[in-house]
Amino acid sequence: MPLQRSNTADKFIVDRRKPHRNSDVARAVRKTRDRLSQQAGNPDFDRELLKLHARAMTSGAIAIPLLVLAIAAVGRLAGVGNEIGLWALFTLTCYTTVAFMARRIERAEASELNPLQTQREFLVGHFLCGLGWSWFVWLGCGACQVDQFHVVKAVVLLFAMAATAVMASSLRGALLATFAAPVALYAYVGVKLWMPVEAIMAGLLVVSLPFFAYVARHLNRSSLMLLSFRSEKDALIAELETAKSMSDEARRRAEDANLAKSRFLASMSHELRTPLNAILGFSEVMSNEVLGPMSNPTYRDYAHDVHESGQHLLDLINEILDLSRIEAGRYQLNEEPVMLLNIVEDCCHMMELKARNKDIRIVQDFEHELPRLFADERAVRQITLNLLSNAIKFTATGGEIRVRVGWTAGGGQYISVKDNGPGIPEDEIPIVLSAFGQGSIAIKSAEQGTGLGLPIVQGLLAMHGGEFELHSKLREGTEAIAIFPLSRVMEELPALPTAAVAARRR
């Protein structure tokens, strides 16, 4: 189970308990989202639509002019006359003007555009192109060799309307501004001639115009959705960049705080240990009456209490330093082949007197002939002693502690320390496993402790690649398991055959 660390270095950047401190960041993100994700009518959104229309007109600028040139060439061959050339020149001029206008708007900055004026200029350009198509509808061909010339003109208008509906869908009203006049003129001519085919084609064009307008409107909605998706993407990018900058700042402050903590601990450990050693030494001399008996026994008791308090403070300093070195990654492991059974057995003998004072029985349940473990002996001893010390501390008088050492299911080795004490509530296990964390039972019983034993065990096991498990139930006891992985187990080498040994001796 990993160490639970308290991340407070970024409390001045992001304080989730006080949202008003983050109002500047939230306001910036909201402003970006509002600027890009609103519907049509917002100036910034309209500018994006106009630039999208300009890009569409620029990319498709050659399509309709090629259609106009093809019509002019075919009409010339069919005998329409010079009038169709003049029409082609006028229409090409109109579309070229719209293309240059689109190129200018595409290159301009969005913030410099006036949405209403730009939209008006585009609609005027499309209306001029519509005048060119009206001229095409008005063209006659008395001497041409093409039958049903009006039907051909209707088909050409249908192609032009379809192309315009696709290209100019980003600008509302562009299709109607271009083809409302040509279709009305064609309908007028068809009614005037009153011929069945021309009347049918006129009706087809009248029906096609709202149909293509409907298609253009749906394409316009697609453009709006495209901009909305892009705005959401931009907003998410803005949020990610903001969160990244906040994270970088928080990490920098955490590193500075960690450096300051390391310097503080390094200096304070020296400043505290020097007077503590004097306190421990003098109080031990006084309590043991080395220099002579003390006439007042109360003073001797006081000296004994001072020695115990000083020893507790020294142990606390050592544990804090060990934990800080583990968290900072500066704890150096002196790895060597060790026998886990021997280390745990020695630790049980060391804690035997402390357990006997509380009438607690330590039962050893070891598997035999475990292979050696590649680990730091000092760290393994510290792990075992911390687990045994916790078990003795929280086990009632007359209780029992069972210590087991054996194989894991994955081939590793484990140390298990199980007591029959009061246990730990399930919701307090994360608290117990955190630094300086103590459960309610430890607080009520006023047991002397720092809450650093189990975090140190977790850190040392993590450095060995192992795991730590804590199982507990109220009124049933607690079991702490330290697991060393298979990669740490050193298998014993098989004995060499007799012949091979004899050959080596030769």
C-alpha positions in Angstrom: 0.0 0.0 0.0 1.6 3.3 -1.0 2.4 6.1 1.4 -0.3 8.7 1.8 1.4 12.1 1.5 -0.1 15.4 2.4 0.3 17.7 -0.7 0.1 21.2 0.8 2.7 23.0 -1.3 0.1 24.2 -3.7 -2.4 25.5 -1.2 -1.7 29.1 -2.3 -2.5 28.3 -5.9 -5.5 26.0 -5.7 -7.5 25.8 -2.5 -10.6 23.7 -3.1 -12.1 24.7 0.2 -12.2 28.3 -0.9 -13.3 28.5 -4.5 -13.1 32.3 -4.6 -9.3 32.1 -4.7 -9.5 30.4 -8.1 -11.9 33.0 -9.5 -9.3 34.5 -11.9 -8.5 31.2 -13.5 -12.2 30.3 -13.7 -13.1 33.7 -15.2 -10.4 33.4 -17.9 -11.5 29.9 -18.9 -15.2 31.0 -19.0 -14.4 34.1 -21.1 -12.6 31.9 -23.7 -15.5 29.5 -23.8 -18.1 32.2 -24.0 -16.2 33.9 -26.8 -16.1 30.9 -29.0 -19.1 28.7 -28.0 -22.0 31.0 -28.3 -24.5 30.8 -31.2 -24.7 33.2 -34.2 -25.3 36.8 -33.1 -22.2 37.0 -31.0 -19.6 39.2 -32.9 -16.7 36.9 -32.3 -18.7 33.9 -33.4 -19.9 35.8 -36.6 -16.3 36.7 -37.4 -15.4 33.0 -37.2 -18.3 32.1 -39.6 -17.3 34.8 -42.1 -13.7 33.6 -42.1 -15.0 30.1 -42.6 -17.1 31.3 -45.6 -14.1 33.2 -47.0 -12.0 30.0 -46.9 -14.7 28.0 -48.6 -15.0 30.7 -51.4 -11.2 30.8 -51.8 -10.9 27.0 -52.1 -13.8 26.7 -54.5 -13.1 29.9 -56.5 -12.3 28.0 -59.7 -15.3 25.7 -59.8 -18.1 28.0 -61.1 -15.7 30.1 -63.4 -14.8 26.8 -65.2 -18.6 26.2 -65.6 -19.0 29.7 -67.0 -16.2 29.2 -69.5 -17.5 25.8 -70.6 -21.0 27.3 -71.2 -19.5 30.2 -73.1 -17.4 27.8 -75.3 -20.4 25.5 -76.0 -22.7 28.5 -76.7 -20.2 29.9 -79.1 -20.0 26.7 -81.0 -23.8 26.4 -81.0 -24.1 29.9 -82.6 -25.3 32.0 -79.8 -23.1 34.9 -80.9 -20.8 37.5 -79.2 -23.4 38.2 -76.5 -22.5 35.1 -74.6 -18.8 36.2 -74.5 -19.8 39.5 -73.0 -22.0 37.6 -70.4 -19.0 35.3 -69.6 -16.7 38.3 -69.1 -19.2 40.0 -66.8 -19.9 36.9 -64.7 -16.2 36.0 -64.4 -15.5 39.6 -63.2 -18.2 39.2 -60.5 -16.8 35.9 -59.3 -13.2 37.2 -59.4 -14.3 40.1 -57.2 -15.9 37.8 -54.7 -12.7 35.6 -54.7 -10.4 38.6 -54.0 -12.8 39.8 -51.3 -12.7 36.3 -49.7 -8.9 36.2 -49.9 -8.6 39.6 -48.2 -10.9 38.6 -45.4 -9.2 35.2 -45.0 -5.8 36.9 -44.4 -7.1 39.6 -42.1 -7.2 39.1 -38.3 -10.6 38.1 -37.0 -10.6 40.9 -34.4 -10.2 43.5 -37.2 -13.3 42.4 -39.1 -16.6 44.3 -38.9 -19.2 41.5 -39.0 -22.1 43.5 -40.4 -20.1 45.3 -43.0 -18.3 42.2 -44.1 -21.5 40.3 -44.4 -23.0 43.1 -46.4 -20.1 43.1 -48.8 -20.3 39.4 -49.4 -24.1 39.6 -50.1 -23.6 42.4 -52.6 -20.9 40.4 -54.3 -23.2 37.3 -54.5 -26.0 39.6 -55.8 -23.8 40.8 -58.6 -23.0 37.2 -59.5 -26.8 36.6 -59.6 -27.1 39.5 -62.1 -24.7 37.6 -64.3 -27.0 34.5 -64.1 -30.0 36.7 -64.8 -28.3 37.9 -67.9 -27.7 34.2 -68.9 -31.4 33.5 -68.4 -32.3 36.4 -70.7 -30.0 35.3 -73.5 -31.7 34.2 -76.6 -30.6 32.0 -79.5 -32.7 32.3 -82.5 -30.1 30.8 -84.9 -28.6 28.3 -82.6 -28.7 24.6 -83.5 -29.7 23.4 -80.0 -33.3 22.4 -79.4 -34.9 23.2 -76.1 -32.4 25.9 -75.3 -34.4 27.0 -72.3 -34.2 23.5 -70.9 -30.4 23.6 -71.1 -30.4 26.9 -69.3 -32.5 25.5 -66.5 -30.1 22.5 -66.1 -27.1 24.9 -66.0 -28.9 27.0 -63.3 -29.5 23.8 -61.3 -25.8 22.9 -61.4 -24.8 26.5 -60.4 -27.4 26.5 -57.5 -26.1 23.2 -56.2 -22.5 24.3 -56.3 -23.3 27.6 -54.6 -25.4 25.9 -51.9 -22.4 23.8 -50.9 -19.7 26.5 -51.1 -21.7 29.4 -49.6 -23.4 27.5 -46.8 -21.5 29.3 -44.1 -23.1 32.7 -45.1 -26.9 32.9 -44.6 -28.8 34.4 -47.5 -25.9 33.9 -50.0 -27.9 31.4 -52.1 -31.0 33.5 -52.2 -29.0 36.7 -53.0 -27.4 34.9 -56.0 -30.3 33.0 -57.5 -33.6 34.6 -56.4 -33.5 37.0 -59.4 -32.4 34.5 -62.1 -35.1 32.0 -61.0 -37.8 34.7 -60.9 -36.7 35.8 -64.4 -36.8 32.3 -65.7 -40.2 31.8 -64.3 -41.4 35.0 -66.0 -40.0 33.9 -69.3 -41.5 30.4 -69.0 -44.9 31.9 -68.2 -44.6 34.4 -71.1 -43.7 31.7 -73.6 -46.3 29.3 -72.1 -44.8 26.2 -73.5 -45.2 22.9 -71.5 -41.5 22.1 -71.3 -40.4 25.6 -70.3 -43.3 25.8 -67.7 -42.2 22.5 -66.2 -38.6 23.6 -66.0 -39.6 26.9 -64.5 -41.6 25.1 -61.8 -38.7 22.8 -61.2 -36.4 25.8 -60.6 -38.9 27.5 -58.3 -39.2 24.3 -56.3 -35.4 23.7 -56.3 -34.5 27.1 -54.9 -36.1 26.5 -51.5 -34.8 22.9 -51.5 -31.2 24.1 -52.0 -31.8 26.8 -49.5 -32.9 24.1 -47.0 -29.7 22.1 -47.9 -27.6 25.2 -47.4 -29.3 25.9 -44.0 -28.4 22.4 -42.8 -24.8 22.8 -44.1 -24.8 26.1 -42.2 -25.8 24.2 -39.0 -23.0 21.8 -39.6 -20.6 24.7 -39.8 -22.0 26.0 -36.5 -21.4 22.6 -35.0 -17.9 22.5 -36.4 -17.1 25.9 -34.8 -18.8 24.8 -31.5 -16.6 21.6 -31.4 -13.5 23.7 -32.2 -14.4 26.1 -29.5 -14.8 23.3 -27.0 -11.4 22.0 -28.0 -9.9 25.4 -27.6 -11.6 25.7 -24.2 -10.2 22.3 -23.1 -6.8 23.3 -24.3 -7.0 26.5 -22.3 -8.0 24.6 -19.2 -5.2 22.0 -19.7 -2.7 24.8 -20.2 -3.9 26.5 -17.1 -3.9 23.3 -15.1 -0.4 22.5 -16.4 0.9 26.0 -15.4 -0.7 25.6 -11.9 0.8 22.1 -11.6 4.3 23.3 -12.6 4.0 26.1 -10.1 2.8 23.7 -7.4 5.6 21.3 -8.1 8.2 24.1 -7.9 6.8 25.2 -4.6 6.7 21.6 -3.4 10.3 21.1 -4.4 11.3 24.3 -2.6 9.4 23.3 0.5 10.9 19.8 0.4 14.4 21.4 0.1 13.7 23.7 3.0 12.4 20.7 5.0 15.5 18.7 4.3 17.7 21.6 5.4 15.7 22.2 8.5 15.8 18.5 9.5 19.5 18.3 8.8 20.3 21.3 11.0 17.7 20.5 13.7 18.9 16.9 14.0 22.3 18.1 15.0 21.0 20.9 17.2 18.7 18.6 19.1 20.8 15.5 19.3 23.7 17.3 21.0 21.7 18.5 24.0 19.6 15.3 24.1 22.7 13.2 24.5 23.7 15.3 27.4 20.2 15.0 28.9 20.1 11.3 28.5 23.6 10.8 29.9 23.2 13.0 33.0 19.7 11.7 33.7 20.9 8.1 33.5 23.8 8.9 35.9 21.4 10.6 38.3 18.7 7.8 38.2 21.3 5.1 38.6 23.0 7.0 41.4 26.4 6.5 39.8 28.1 9.4 41.8 26.4 8.6 45.0 23.0 8.0 46.5 20.3 10.6 46.3 18.7 11.4 49.6 15.3 12.2 48.1 13.8 9.3 46.1 11.4 11.7 44.3 14.4 13.3 42.6 15.6 9.9 41.4 12.1 9.2 39.9 12.2 12.6 38.2 15.6 11.8 36.7 14.2 8.5 35.4 11.2 10.3 33.9 13.6 12.8 32.2 15.6 9.9 30.8 12.6 8.2 29.3 11.2 11.5 27.9 14.6 12.3 26.3 14.8 8.8 24.8 11.3 9.1 23.4 12.2 12.5 21.8 15.4 11.0 20.4 13.4 8.1 18.9 11.0 10.6 17.4 13.8 12.6 15.8 15.3 9.4 14.3 12.0 8.3 12.9 11.3 11.7 11.3 14.7 11.7 9.7 14.3 8.1 8.5 10.9 8.9 6.9 12.2 12.2 5.4 15.1 10.3 3.8 12.8 7.6 2.5 10.4 10.2 1.0 13.2 12.2 -0.6 14.8 9.0 -2.0 18.0 9.5 -0.1 17.8 6.4 2.0 20.6 4.2 0.8 20.0 0.4 1.0 23.1 -1.7 2.0 21.9 -4.8 0.2 23.4 -8.2 1.0 22.3 -11.8 1.4 20.5 -12.2 4.7 18.5 -14.9 6.5 15.0 -13.6 7.2 14.4 -16.3 9.8 17.5 -15.3 11.8 16.7 -11.6 11.8 13.0 -12.1 12.9 14.1 -14.5 15.6 16.7 -12.0 17.0 14.0 -9.3 16.9 11.6 -11.5 18.9 14.3 -12.1 21.5 14.9 -8.4 21.7 11.2 -7.7 22.3 10.7 -10.6 24.7 11.5 -8.6 27.9 9.1 -5.8 26.8 6.3 -8.4 26.1 7.0 -10.2 29.4 6.5 -7.0 31.4 2.9 -6.9 30.0 2.4 -10.7 30.4 2.2 -11.1 26.6 3.3 -14.3 25.0 5.1 -14.2 21.6 4.5 -17.4 19.6 7.0 -18.1 16.7 5.7 -20.0 13.7 8.5 -20.2 11.2 8.9 -22.3 8.1 12.2 -24.1 8.0 15.0 -23.8 5.5 14.1 -20.6 3.8 16.7 -19.5 1.3 18.5 -16.2 1.7 17.0 -12.8 0.9 18.9 -10.1 -0.9 18.0 -7.1 1.3 19.2 -4.5 3.7 19.6 -6.2 7.1 19.1 -2.9 9.0 15.9 -2.1 7.1 14.5 -5.7 7.7 15.3 -5.4 11.4 13.6 -2.0 11.6 10.5 -3.4 9.8 10.2 -6.3 12.2 10.8 -4.3 15.3 8.3 -1.6 14.3 5.6 -4.3 13.7 6.4 -6.1 17.0 6.5 -2.8 18.9 3.0 -1.9 17.6 1.6 -5.3 18.4 3.0 -5.2 22.0 1.8 -1.7 22.5 -1.8 -2.3 21.6 -2.2 -5.8 23.0 -3.9 -6.1 26.4 -2.2 -7.8 29.3 -2.2 -11.5 29.0 -2.6 -11.4 25.3 -0.8 -13.3 22.6 1.3 -12.3 19.5 1.9 -14.8 16.7 4.9 -14.1 14.5 5.1 -16.1 11.2 7.7 -16.2 8.5 7.2 -18.2 5.3 6.6 -18.4 1.6 4.1 -16.3 -0.3 1.9 -17.8 -3.1 4.1 -15.9 -5.6 7.3 -17.4 -4.4 8.4 -14.5 -2.2 8.8 -14.4 1.6 6.7 -12.7 4.2 6.7 -11.6 7.9 3.3 -11.7 9.6 2.7 -10.2 13.1 -0.8 -10.9 14.4 -2.1 -9.9 17.8 -5.5 -10.4 19.6 -5.8 -6.8 20.7 -8.7 -4.4 20.3 -8.3 -4.0 16.5 -8.7 -1.0 14.2 -12.0 0.2 12.6 -12.0 -0.3 8.9 -12.5 3.4 8.1 -9.4 4.3 10.3 -6.9 2.1 8.5 -5.9 4.8 5.9 -5.4 7.2 8.8 -3.2 4.7 10.7 -1.1 4.2 7.5 -0.5 7.9 7.0 2.3 9.8 8.5 1.7 10.9 12.1 -1.7 9.2 11.9 -3.2 7.5 15.0 -6.4 5.7 15.4 -9.1 6.5 18.0 -8.1 3.5 20.1 -4.5 4.7 20.4 -5.7 8.2 21.3 -8.1 6.9 23.9 -5.6 4.6 25.5 -3.0 7.5 25.5 -0.3 5.1 24.2 2.9 6.9 23.6 3.7 7.0 19.9 4.4 9.2 16.9 2.4 7.5 14.1 5.5 7.0 12.0 6.2 3.3 12.5 3.9 2.0 9.7 4.7 4.7 7.2 8.4 3.8 7.6 7.6 0.1 7.2 5.8 0.9 3.9 8.6 3.1 2.7 11.3 0.5 3.4 9.2 -2.3 1.8 8.6 -0.1 -1.3 12.3 0.4 -1.7 12.7 -3.4 -1.7 9.9 -3.7 -4.2 7.7 -5.3 -1.6 4.2 -4.7 -0.3 2.6 -4.0 3.1 -0.9 -5.3 4.1 -2.8 -4.4 7.2 -5.9 -6.5 8.2 -7.9 -5.7 11.3 -11.3 -6.1 12.8 -12.7 -4.6 16.0 -12.3 -6.9 19.1 -10.6 -9.5 17.0 -7.1 -8.2 16.6 -4.8 -6.9 13.9 -2.4 -8.6 11.4 0.4 -6.8 9.7 2.1 -8.5 6.8 5.4 -7.4 5.2 5.9 -9.1 1.8 9.3 -9.3 0.0 9.0 -10.2 -3.7 10.3 -13.2 -5.6 13.0 -11.1 -7.2 14.6 -10.7 -3.7 14.8 -14.4 -3.0 18.2 -16.0 -3.6 17.9 -19.7 -4.5 20.5 -22.0 -3.2 22.9 -23.3 -5.7 22.8 -27.1 -6.2 25.8 -29.1 -4.9 28.4 -30.0 -7.5 28.8 -33.7 -8.4 31.6 -35.7 -6.8 33.4 -36.2 -10.2 33.3 -32.4 -10.9 34.7 -31.6 -7.4 37.6 -34.2 -7.9 38.4 -32.7 -11.3 38.6 -29.2 -9.9 40.9 -30.4 -7.1 43.3 -31.8 -9.8 
